[in-house]
Amino acid sequence: MTKVAIMRGTTPIDMTVEALQMVKADEVLSKEKPILIKPNYINASHPSTGITTDSRVIEGVVKFLRQHNLKEIIIGEGSGFADTLKAFRVAGVDTVAERWKTKMVDLNKDEFIEVVPKNPLALKKVQIAKTTLESTIISVPKLKPHRLANVTLSLKNMMGAVKSKGSIHNHLSQKIVDLASIIKPSVAVIDGIIAGEGHETSGNPVEMNLVIAGTDPVAVDAVGATVMGIPPESVKHLRLAEETGLGTCRLEQIEVL
């Protein structure tokens, strides 16, 4: 059984650390490569709007990594509709990075490498930020639905690492899966402290006080979808991800801790 942890409370940093401990996230993280924490800053909205990742959840991830002697940590994102570093400042990520002496990277300004997926569903080739390709990835999305993809959680969050993001929206579900086959997160941590209702940028916040984490990003996204009242089987990219062997989206195969 794939394990996914759900923590509820009012201390996001400690909740995140505990959720990662529950799923033994340290066992899947490489000490040979940098760790890339990939949050979701589609724009420069404050996390209280329900649109962007809470910096306290990011800090919880960093704290957990440092507790397990993982020192080379990068917080990286390529914002779709804002200057990435401005989005970091609005959310307080710069303060977290300074406090823990971690590196911040704007993936939009990174070197890009063209990758050709094996047996693609729709994505014939894609330009991906080099930092992403060279790192072990922890995807830290916001808990919110999406107009086209139904949900935007840990798998779809990886679109921030590509060049020409708009090109991904044609055959979106298939391309999310193709992208995940190249840069699949080793760990997923969903920020559900202040979740988003409506769609990805609607700015309709819902206080949930949740952190959801696991080492199977498909399963974590399935649990996140379920928490929002969206059946995982109705999310096309989750079904395709399971069919492709990237993880499971069937709740009967997921042990929720």
C-alpha positions as protocol buffer text, in pm:
chain_id: "A"
residue {
  index: 1
  type: MET
  ca { x: 0 y: 0 z: 0 }
}
residue {
  index: 2
  type: THR
  ca { x: 124 y: 347 z: -90 }
}
residue {
  index: 3
  type: LYS
  ca { x: 125 y: 571 z: 218 }
}
residue {
  index: 4
  type: VAL
  ca { x: 2 y: 931 z: 217 }
}
residue {
  index: 5
  type: ALA
  ca { x: 4 y: 1142 z: 534 }
}
residue {
  index: 6
  type: ILE
  ca { x: -251 y: 1410 z: 617 }
}
residue {
  index: 7
  type: MET
  ca { x: -170 y: 1649 z: 901 }
}
residue {
  index: 8
  type: ARG
  ca { x: -415 y: 1902 z: 1039 }
}
residue {
  index: 9
  type: GLY
  ca { x: -324 y: 2179 z: 1279 }
}
residue {
  index: 10
  type: THR
  ca { x: -206 y: 2535 z: 1324 }
}
residue {
  index: 11
  type: THR
  ca { x: 174 y: 2491 z: 1306 }
}
residue {
  index: 12
  type: PRO
  ca { x: 255 y: 2449 z: 934 }
}
residue {
  index: 13
  type: ILE
  ca { x: 631 y: 2405 z: 977 }
}
residue {
  index: 14
  type: ASP
  ca { x: 598 y: 2128 z: 1238 }
}
residue {
  index: 15
  type: MET
  ca { x: 305 y: 1968 z: 1053 }
}
residue {
  index: 16
  type: THR
  ca { x: 513 y: 1944 z: 737 }
}
residue {
  index: 17
  type: VAL
  ca { x: 810 y: 1791 z: 919 }
}
residue {
  index: 18
  type: GLU
  ca { x: 585 y: 1534 z: 1086 }
}
residue {
  index: 19
  type: ALA
  ca { x: 404 y: 1444 z: 763 }
}
residue {
  index: 20
  type: LEU
  ca { x: 738 y: 1384 z: 590 }
}
residue {
  index: 21
  type: GLN
  ca { x: 857 y: 1172 z: 882 }
}
residue {
  index: 22
  type: MET
  ca { x: 539 y: 963 z: 869 }
}
residue {
  index: 23
  type: VAL
  ca { x: 597 y: 869 z: 505 }
}
residue {
  index: 24
  type: LYS
  ca { x: 976 y: 823 z: 557 }
}
residue {
  index: 25
  type: ALA
  ca { x: 1053 y: 1074 z: 283 }
}
residue {
  index: 26
  type: ASP
  ca { x: 1424 y: 1071 z: 366 }
}
residue {
  index: 27
  type: GLU
  ca { x: 1450 y: 716 z: 232 }
}
residue {
  index: 28
  type: VAL
  ca { x: 1378 y: 826 z: -127 }
}
residue {
  index: 29
  type: LEU
  ca { x: 1597 y: 1137 z: -132 }
}
residue {
  index: 30
  type: SER
  ca { x: 1941 y: 1117 z: -289 }
}
residue {
  index: 31
  type: LYS
  ca { x: 2239 y: 1258 z: -101 }
}
residue {
  index: 32
  type: GLU
  ca { x: 2435 y: 1262 z: -425 }
}
residue {
  index: 33
  type: LYS
  ca { x: 2223 y: 1530 z: -595 }
}
residue {
  index: 34
  type: PRO
  ca { x: 2086 y: 1870 z: -492 }
}
residue {
  index: 35
  type: ILE
  ca { x: 1730 y: 1877 z: -357 }
}
residue {
  index: 36
  type: LEU
  ca { x: 1501 y: 2107 z: -553 }
}
residue {
  index: 37
  type: ILE
  ca { x: 1195 y: 2231 z: -364 }
}
residue {
  index: 38
  type: LYS
  ca { x: 949 y: 2332 z: -637 }
}
residue {
  index: 39
  type: PRO
  ca { x: 659 y: 2544 z: -504 }
}
residue {
  index: 40
  type: ASN
  ca { x: 373 y: 2694 z: -708 }
}
residue {
  index: 41
  type: TYR
  ca { x: 397 y: 3067 z: -776 }
}
residue {
  index: 42
  type: ILE
  ca { x: 182 y: 3104 z: -1086 }
}
residue {
  index: 43
  type: ASN
  ca { x: 174 y: 3473 z: -992 }
}
residue {
  index: 44
  type: ALA
  ca { x: 287 y: 3699 z: -709 }
}
residue {
  index: 45
  type: SER
  ca { x: -26 y: 3663 z: -497 }
}
residue {
  index: 46
  type: HIS
  ca { x: 16 y: 3618 z: -123 }
}
residue {
  index: 47
  type: PRO
  ca { x: -48 y: 3259 z: -1 }
}
residue {
  index: 48
  type: SER
  ca { x: -345 y: 3384 z: 201 }
}
residue {
  index: 49
  type: THR
  ca { x: -533 y: 3425 z: -130 }
}
residue {
  index: 50
  type: GLY
  ca { x: -537 y: 3048 z: -181 }
}
residue {
  index: 51
  type: ILE
  ca { x: -329 y: 3081 z: -500 }
}
residue {
  index: 52
  type: THR
  ca { x: 37 y: 3032 z: -403 }
}
residue {
  index: 53
  type: THR
  ca { x: 243 y: 2803 z: -179 }
}
residue {
  index: 54
  type: ASP
  ca { x: 274 y: 2897 z: 188 }
}
residue {
  index: 55
  type: SER
  ca { x: 637 y: 2968 z: 277 }
}
residue {
  index: 56
  type: ARG
  ca { x: 586 y: 2798 z: 614 }
}
residue {
  index: 57
  type: VAL
  ca { x: 528 y: 2467 z: 437 }
}
residue {
  index: 58
  type: ILE
  ca { x: 844 y: 2526 z: 234 }
}
residue {
  index: 59
  type: GLU
  ca { x: 1028 y: 2598 z: 560 }
}
residue {
  index: 60
  type: GLY
  ca { x: 898 y: 2271 z: 703 }
}
residue {
  index: 61
  type: VAL
  ca { x: 1043 y: 2086 z: 404 }
}
residue {
  index: 62
  type: VAL
  ca { x: 1379 y: 2262 z: 447 }
}
residue {
  index: 63
  type: LYS
  ca { x: 1382 y: 2185 z: 821 }
}
residue {
  index: 64
  type: PHE
  ca { x: 1311 y: 1817 z: 753 }
}
residue {
  index: 65
  type: LEU
  ca { x: 1592 y: 1801 z: 496 }
}
residue {
  index: 66
  type: ARG
  ca { x: 1840 y: 1962 z: 732 }
}
residue {
  index: 67
  type: GLN
  ca { x: 1739 y: 1721 z: 1008 }
}
residue {
  index: 68
  type: HIS
  ca { x: 1846 y: 1442 z: 772 }
}
residue {
  index: 69
  type: ASN
  ca { x: 2177 y: 1610 z: 682 }
}
residue {
  index: 70
  type: LEU
  ca { x: 2072 y: 1710 z: 332 }
}
residue {
  index: 71
  type: LYS
  ca { x: 2254 y: 2037 z: 285 }
}
residue {
  index: 72
  type: GLU
  ca { x: 2241 y: 2127 z: -86 }
}
residue {
  index: 73
  type: ILE
  ca { x: 1888 y: 2265 z: -106 }
}
residue {
  index: 74
  type: ILE
  ca { x: 1745 y: 2483 z: -383 }
}
residue {
  index: 75
  type: ILE
  ca { x: 1406 y: 2655 z: -382 }
}
residue {
  index: 76
  type: GLY
  ca { x: 1323 y: 2697 z: -749 }
}
residue {
  index: 77
  type: GLU
  ca { x: 1024 y: 2810 z: -953 }
}
residue {
  index: 78
  type: GLY
  ca { x: 947 y: 2959 z: -1292 }
}
residue {
  index: 79
  type: SER
  ca { x: 641 y: 3178 z: -1245 }
}
residue {
  index: 80
  type: GLY
  ca { x: 390 y: 3193 z: -1526 }
}
residue {
  index: 81
  type: PHE
  ca { x: 256 y: 3545 z: -1474 }
}
residue {
  index: 82
  type: ALA
  ca { x: 502 y: 3731 z: -1252 }
}
residue {
  index: 83
  type: ASP
  ca { x: 866 y: 3792 z: -1178 }
}
residue {
  index: 84
  type: THR
  ca { x: 959 y: 3479 z: -985 }
}
residue {
  index: 85
  type: LEU
  ca { x: 1181 y: 3654 z: -731 }
}
residue {
  index: 86
  type: LYS
  ca { x: 906 y: 3908 z: -662 }
}
residue {
  index: 87
  type: ALA
  ca { x: 665 y: 3618 z: -601 }
}
residue {
  index: 88
  type: PHE
  ca { x: 922 y: 3470 z: -359 }
}
residue {
  index: 89
  type: ARG
  ca { x: 941 y: 3801 z: -170 }
}
residue {
  index: 90
  type: VAL
  ca { x: 563 y: 3842 z: -147 }
}
residue {
  index: 91
  type: ALA
  ca { x: 530 y: 3490 z: -3 }
}
residue {
  index: 92
  type: GLY
  ca { x: 827 y: 3529 z: 232 }
}
residue {
  index: 93
  type: VAL
  ca { x: 1038 y: 3263 z: 64 }
}
residue {
  index: 94
  type: ASP
  ca { x: 1338 y: 3496 z: 59 }
}
residue {
  index: 95
  type: THR
  ca { x: 1325 y: 3512 z: 440 }
}
residue {
  index: 96
  type: VAL
  ca { x: 1312 y: 3132 z: 463 }
}
residue {
  index: 97
  type: ALA
  ca { x: 1605 y: 3098 z: 223 }
}
residue {
  index: 98
  type: GLU
  ca { x: 1810 y: 3349 z: 420 }
}
residue {
  index: 99
  type: ARG
  ca { x: 1729 y: 3188 z: 756 }
}
residue {
  index: 100
  type: TRP
  ca { x: 1827 y: 2838 z: 639 }
}
residue {
  index: 101
  type: LYS
  ca { x: 2104 y: 2945 z: 397 }
}
residue {
  index: 102
  type: THR
  ca { x: 1940 y: 2785 z: 94 }
}
residue {
  index: 103
  type: LYS
  ca { x: 1966 y: 2893 z: -268 }
}
residue {
  index: 104
  type: MET
  ca { x: 1675 y: 3049 z: -460 }
}
residue {
  index: 105
  type: VAL
  ca { x: 1656 y: 3001 z: -837 }
}
residue {
  index: 106
  type: ASP
  ca { x: 1430 y: 3160 z: -1098 }
}
residue {
  index: 107
  type: LEU
  ca { x: 1386 y: 2863 z: -1331 }
}
residue {
  index: 108
  type: ASN
  ca { x: 1266 y: 3097 z: -1607 }
}
residue {
  index: 109
  type: LYS
  ca { x: 1623 y: 3234 z: -1622 }
}
residue {
  index: 110
  type: ASP
  ca { x: 1795 y: 2898 z: -1594 }
}
residue {
  index: 111
  type: GLU
  ca { x: 1975 y: 2721 z: -1876 }
}
residue {
  index: 112
  type: PHE
  ca { x: 1727 y: 2506 z: -2069 }
}
residue {
  index: 113
  type: ILE
  ca { x: 1795 y: 2162 z: -2211 }
}
residue {
  index: 114
  type: GLU
  ca { x: 1580 y: 2001 z: -2480 }
}
residue {
  index: 115
  type: VAL
  ca { x: 1454 y: 1659 z: -2379 }
}
residue {
  index: 116
  type: VAL
  ca { x: 1271 y: 1404 z: -2593 }
}
residue {
  index: 117
  type: PRO
  ca { x: 1039 y: 1186 z: -2380 }
}
residue {
  index: 118
  type: LYS
  ca { x: 1037 y: 809 z: -2437 }
}
residue {
  index: 119
  type: ASN
  ca { x: 705 y: 680 z: -2571 }
}
residue {
  index: 120
  type: PRO
  ca { x: 527 y: 1017 z: -2528 }
}
residue {
  index: 121
  type: LEU
  ca { x: 152 y: 1052 z: -2517 }
}
residue {
  index: 122
  type: ALA
  ca { x: 162 y: 1401 z: -2673 }
}
residue {
  index: 123
  type: LEU
  ca { x: 484 y: 1584 z: -2584 }
}
residue {
  index: 124
  type: LYS
  ca { x: 737 y: 1518 z: -2861 }
}
residue {
  index: 125
  type: LYS
  ca { x: 1008 y: 1738 z: -2710 }
}
residue {
  index: 126
  type: VAL
  ca { x: 1035 y: 1993 z: -2431 }
}
residue {
  index: 127
  type: GLN
  ca { x: 1284 y: 2244 z: -2295 }
}
residue {
  index: 128
  type: ILE
  ca { x: 1340 y: 2190 z: -1923 }
}
residue {
  index: 129
  type: ALA
  ca { x: 1538 y: 2398 z: -1674 }
}
residue {
  index: 130
  type: LYS
  ca { x: 1876 y: 2237 z: -1616 }
}
residue {
  index: 131
  type: THR
  ca { x: 1851 y: 2274 z: -1237 }
}
residue {
  index: 132
  type: THR
  ca { x: 1539 y: 2057 z: -1241 }
}
residue {
  index: 133
  type: LEU
  ca { x: 1702 y: 1783 z: -1446 }
}
residue {
  index: 134
  type: GLU
  ca { x: 2004 y: 1770 z: -1216 }
}
residue {
  index: 135
  type: SER
  ca { x: 1811 y: 1760 z: -886 }
}
residue {
  index: 136
  type: THR
  ca { x: 1597 y: 1533 z: -674 }
}
residue {
  index: 137
  type: ILE
  ca { x: 1257 y: 1705 z: -676 }
}
residue {
  index: 138
  type: ILE
  ca { x: 1013 y: 1780 z: -397 }
}
residue {
  index: 139
  type: SER
  ca { x: 697 y: 1928 z: -548 }
}
residue {
  index: 140
  type: VAL
  ca { x: 514 y: 2164 z: -309 }
}
residue {
  index: 141
  type: PRO
  ca { x: 191 y: 2281 z: -476 }
}
residue {
  index: 142
  type: LYS
  ca { x: -113 y: 2459 z: -339 }
}
residue {
  index: 143
  type: LEU
  ca { x: -436 y: 2265 z: -275 }
}
residue {
  index: 144
  type: LYS
  ca { x: -663 y: 2405 z: -548 }
}
residue {
  index: 145
  type: PRO
  ca { x: -866 y: 2303 z: -853 }
}
residue {
  index: 146
  type: HIS
  ca { x: -790 y: 2399 z: -1214 }
}
residue {
  index: 147
  type: ARG
  ca { x: -1011 y: 2502 z: -1503 }
}
residue {
  index: 148
  type: LEU
  ca { x: -846 y: 2274 z: -1761 }
}
residue {
  index: 149
  type: ALA
  ca { x: -674 y: 2000 z: -1561 }
}
residue {
  index: 150
  type: ASN
  ca { x: -944 y: 1967 z: -1291 }
}
residue {
  index: 151
  type: VAL
  ca { x: -675 y: 1988 z: -1020 }
}
residue {
  index: 152
  type: THR
  ca { x: -335 y: 2157 z: -1011 }
}
residue {
  index: 153
  type: LEU
  ca { x: -127 y: 1963 z: -760 }
}
residue {
  index: 154
  type: SER
  ca { x: 220 y: 1803 z: -754 }
}
residue {
  index: 155
  type: LEU
  ca { x: 232 y: 1668 z: -1111 }
}
residue {
  index: 156
  type: LYS
  ca { x: 98 y: 1974 z: -1288 }
}
residue {
  index: 157
  type: ASN
  ca { x: 321 y: 2190 z: -1070 }
}
residue {
  index: 158
  type: MET
  ca { x: 619 y: 2070 z: -1274 }
}
residue {
  index: 159
  type: MET
  ca { x: 509 y: 2291 z: -1564 }
}
residue {
  index: 160
  type: GLY
  ca { x: 695 y: 2572 z: -1389 }
}
residue {
  index: 161
  type: ALA
  ca { x: 1020 y: 2407 z: -1497 }
}
residue {
  index: 162
  type: VAL
  ca { x: 956 y: 2427 z: -1871 }
}
residue {
  index: 163
  type: LYS
  ca { x: 1005 y: 2692 z: -2135 }
}
residue {
  index: 164
  type: SER
  ca { x: 701 y: 2809 z: -2334 }
}
residue {
  index: 165
  type: LYS
  ca { x: 452 y: 2698 z: -2069 }
}
residue {
  index: 166
  type: GLY
  ca { x: 158 y: 2790 z: -2290 }
}
residue {
  index: 167
  type: SER
  ca { x: 247 y: 2516 z: -2538 }
}
residue {
  index: 168
  type: ILE
  ca { x: 176 y: 2255 z: -2270 }
}
residue {
  index: 169
  type: HIS
  ca { x: -193 y: 2349 z: -2249 }
}
residue {
  index: 170
  type: ASN
  ca { x: -276 y: 2176 z: -2579 }
}
residue {
  index: 171
  type: HIS
  ca { x: -344 y: 1810 z: -2487 }
}
residue {
  index: 172
  type: LEU
  ca { x: -272 y: 1920 z: -2132 }
}
residue {
  index: 173
  type: SER
  ca { x: -341 y: 1596 z: -1945 }
}
residue {
  index: 174
  type: GLN
  ca { x: -119 y: 1389 z: -2172 }
}
residue {
  index: 175
  type: LYS
  ca { x: 162 y: 1645 z: -2158 }
}
residue {
  index: 176
  type: ILE
  ca { x: 150 y: 1664 z: -1777 }
}
residue {
  index: 177
  type: VAL
  ca { x: 214 y: 1288 z: -1772 }
}
residue {
  index: 178
  type: ASP
  ca { x: 489 y: 1309 z: -2036 }
}
residue {
  index: 179
  type: LEU
  ca { x: 659 y: 1582 z: -1832 }
}
residue {
  index: 180
  type: ALA
  ca { x: 628 y: 1376 z: -1513 }
}
residue {
  index: 181
  type: SER
  ca { x: 795 y: 1084 z: -1689 }
}
residue {
  index: 182
  type: ILE
  ca { x: 1104 y: 1308 z: -1724 }
}
residue {
  index: 183
  type: ILE
  ca { x: 1099 y: 1505 z: -1399 }
}
residue {
  index: 184
  type: LYS
  ca { x: 886 y: 1301 z: -1162 }
}
residue {
  index: 185
  type: PRO
  ca { x: 892 y: 1439 z: -805 }
}
residue {
  index: 186
  type: SER
  ca { x: 1041 y: 1198 z: -552 }
}
residue {
  index: 187
  type: VAL
  ca { x: 827 y: 1357 z: -281 }
}
residue {
  index: 188
  type: ALA
  ca { x: 506 y: 1560 z: -296 }
}
residue {
  index: 189
  type: VAL
  ca { x: 388 y: 1796 z: -23 }
}
residue {
  index: 190
  type: ILE
  ca { x: 55 y: 1973 z: -77 }
}
residue {
  index: 191
  type: ASP
  ca { x: 3 y: 2303 z: 102 }
}
residue {
  index: 192
  type: GLY
  ca { x: -357 y: 2298 z: 220 }
}
residue {
  index: 193
  type: ILE
  ca { x: -314 y: 2559 z: 494 }
}
residue {
  index: 194
  type: ILE
  ca { x: -519 y: 2813 z: 300 }
}
residue {
  index: 195
  type: ALA
  ca { x: -655 y: 2623 z: 0 }
}
residue {
  index: 196
  type: GLY
  ca { x: -806 y: 2774 z: -314 }
}
residue {
  index: 197
  type: GLU
  ca { x: -1165 y: 2728 z: -426 }
}
residue {
  index: 198
  type: GLY
  ca { x: -1299 y: 2788 z: -777 }
}
residue {
  index: 199
  type: HIS
  ca { x: -994 y: 2768 z: -1002 }
}
residue {
  index: 200
  type: GLU
  ca { x: -617 y: 2816 z: -1005 }
}
residue {
  index: 201
  type: THR
  ca { x: -617 y: 3199 z: -980 }
}
residue {
  index: 202
  type: SER
  ca { x: -968 y: 3278 z: -853 }
}
residue {
  index: 203
  type: GLY
  ca { x: -844 y: 3412 z: -519 }
}
residue {
  index: 204
  type: ASN
  ca { x: -1123 y: 3243 z: -323 }
}
residue {
  index: 205
  type: PRO
  ca { x: -939 y: 3115 z: -13 }
}
residue {
  index: 206
  type: VAL
  ca { x: -1062 y: 2833 z: 210 }
}
residue {
  index: 207
  type: GLU
  ca { x: -895 y: 2776 z: 546 }
}
residue {
  index: 208
  type: MET
  ca { x: -820 y: 2402 z: 569 }
}
residue {
  index: 209
  type: ASN
  ca { x: -506 y: 2389 z: 790 }
}
residue {
  index: 210
  type: LEU
  ca { x: -387 y: 2075 z: 611 }
}
residue {
  index: 211
  type: VAL
  ca { x: -57 y: 1938 z: 485 }
}
residue {
  index: 212
  type: ILE
  ca { x: -65 y: 1626 z: 264 }
}
residue {
  index: 213
  type: ALA
  ca { x: 258 y: 1439 z: 185 }
}
residue {
  index: 214
  type: GLY
  ca { x: 390 y: 1119 z: 33 }
}
residue {
  index: 215
  type: THR
  ca { x: 653 y: 961 z: -188 }
}
residue {
  index: 216
  type: ASP
  ca { x: 410 y: 869 z: -469 }
}
residue {
  index: 217
  type: PRO
  ca { x: 306 y: 1201 z: -625 }
}
residue {
  index: 218
  type: VAL
  ca { x: 16 y: 1040 z: -811 }
}
residue {
  index: 219
  type: ALA
  ca { x: -125 y: 905 z: -483 }
}
residue {
  index: 220
  type: VAL
  ca { x: -67 y: 1236 z: -304 }
}
residue {
  index: 221
  type: ASP
  ca { x: -256 y: 1417 z: -582 }
}
residue {
  index: 222
  type: ALA
  ca { x: -536 y: 1159 z: -565 }
}
residue {
  index: 223
  type: VAL
  ca { x: -576 y: 1223 z: -191 }
}
residue {
  index: 224
  type: GLY
  ca { x: -556 y: 1600 z: -248 }
}
residue {
  index: 225
  type: ALA
  ca { x: -828 y: 1579 z: -513 }
}
residue {
  index: 226
  type: THR
  ca { x: -1046 y: 1372 z: -281 }
}
residue {
  index: 227
  type: VAL
  ca { x: -1006 y: 1624 z: 0 }
}
residue {
  index: 228
  type: MET
  ca { x: -1143 y: 1888 z: -241 }
}
residue {
  index: 229
  type: GLY
  ca { x: -1439 y: 1665 z: -327 }
}
residue {
  index: 230
  type: ILE
  ca { x: -1303 y: 1578 z: -672 }
}
residue {
  index: 231
  type: PRO
  ca { x: -1298 y: 1201 z: -748 }
}
residue {
  index: 232
  type: PRO
  ca { x: -942 y: 1108 z: -856 }
}
residue {
  index: 233
  type: GLU
  ca { x: -1076 y: 894 z: -1138 }
}
residue {
  index: 234
  type: SER
  ca { x: -1231 y: 1208 z: -1289 }
}
residue {
  index: 235
  type: VAL
  ca { x: -886 y: 1368 z: -1324 }
}
residue {
  index: 236
  type: LYS
  ca { x: -755 y: 1256 z: -1662 }
}
residue {
  index: 237
  type: HIS
  ca { x: -385 y: 1315 z: -1598 }
}
residue {
  index: 238
  type: LEU
  ca { x: -399 y: 1109 z: -1277 }
}
residue {
  index: 239
  type: ARG
  ca { x: -559 y: 817 z: -1463 }
}
residue {
  index: 240
  type: LEU
  ca { x: -301 y: 844 z: -1740 }
}
residue {
  index: 241
  type: ALA
  ca { x: -17 y: 870 z: -1487 }
}
residue {
  index: 242
  type: GLU
  ca { x: -131 y: 545 z: -1326 }
}
residue {
  index: 243
  type: GLU
  ca { x: -166 y: 372 z: -1663 }
}
residue {
  index: 244
  type: THR
  ca { x: 187 y: 486 z: -1750 }
}
residue {
  index: 245
  type: GLY
  ca { x: 324 y: 339 z: -1426 }
}
residue {
  index: 246
  type: LEU
  ca { x: 407 y: 663 z: -1248 }
}
residue {
  index: 247
  type: GLY
  ca { x: 203 y: 579 z: -936 }
}
residue {
  index: 248
  type: THR
  ca { x: -145 y: 492 z: -818 }
}
residue {
  index: 249
  type: CYS
  ca { x: -455 y: 710 z: -803 }
}
residue {
  index: 250
  type: ARG
  ca { x: -684 y: 437 z: -666 }
}
residue {
  index: 251
  type: LEU
  ca { x: -786 y: 517 z: -311 }
}
residue {
  index: 252
  type: GLU
  ca { x: -821 y: 149 z: -223 }
}
residue {
  index: 253
  type: GLN
  ca { x: -448 y: 114 z: -286 }
}
residue {
  index: 254
  type: ILE
  ca { x: -355 y: 413 z: -68 }
}
residue {
  index: 255
  type: GLU
  ca { x: -311 y: 399 z: 308 }
}
residue {
  index: 256
  type: VAL
  ca { x: -392 y: 739 z: 451 }
}
residue {
  index: 257
  type: LEU
  ca { x: -197 y: 809 z: 769 }
}
